[in-house]
Amino acid sequence: MADPYFFGYGSLVNLATHDFPNPHPAQLKGWRRAWRHTDLRPVAFLTAIPDPESQIEGMIAHVPKNDWAALDEREWAYDRVPTTHAVTHPLTHEVEIAVYAVPQGRHTEPSNRHPLLLSYIDVVVQGYLRTFGEDGADRFFASTDGWEAPILNDRAEPRYPRHQQLKPVETEFVDDRLNRLSVSIVQTA
């Protein structure tokens, strides 16, 4: 029987947010990232969207004993989608890989009422910086749609449940890249 793994493309790339074993950088072909909102959450978050022309980098990690319960709970607003044959990874044994994505038709564009959280962006970019370096983090920004959405600056009081403390150089990187994208950052009330 093949070992179960997940492919993470957002906060799951940041190993400080979970303790799933045997993590490895990987690529998922035929998918793209997008910031989206669903009625299941008050803010926008990342989802993977099928796109035959795209490929995204991320992290695979093992799901011990095929026990998906904790990960399904963490990713409760998503569906778990089999993607084994779309993932390029360094493992040499047989694995089954799934990605979490919100199905088309169950999400909408972010809005002022449902913004992106800066604390969430920080966590994701920190993970990409630590795993893929600055070039990889730049590829994250380039392969993600939805940067025209408003971003709520919640750094002082993070709303993202798995927020992390960034090093000053990481914060500067995030701020610089968001500035290059000319995003709209709104302050918390």
URQUIJO-V847539 format. One record per helix or strand of 2 or more residues. SS is the DSSP state (helix for helix, strand for strand). FROM is the first residue (numbers start at 1). LEN is the number of residues. If there is no record, write none. Layout:
<<SS & FROM & LEN> <SS & FROM & LEN>>
This chain:
<<strand & 3 & 6> <helix & 11 & 3> <helix & 15 & 3> <strand & 24 & 14> <strand & 45 & 18> <helix & 64 & 3> <helix & 69 & 6> <strand & 79 & 4> <helix & 84 & 3> <strand & 87 & 2> <strand & 95 & 7> <strand & 116 & 2> <helix & 118 & 25> <strand & 144 & 2> <strand & 150 & 4> <helix & 168 & 13> <strand & 184 & 4>>
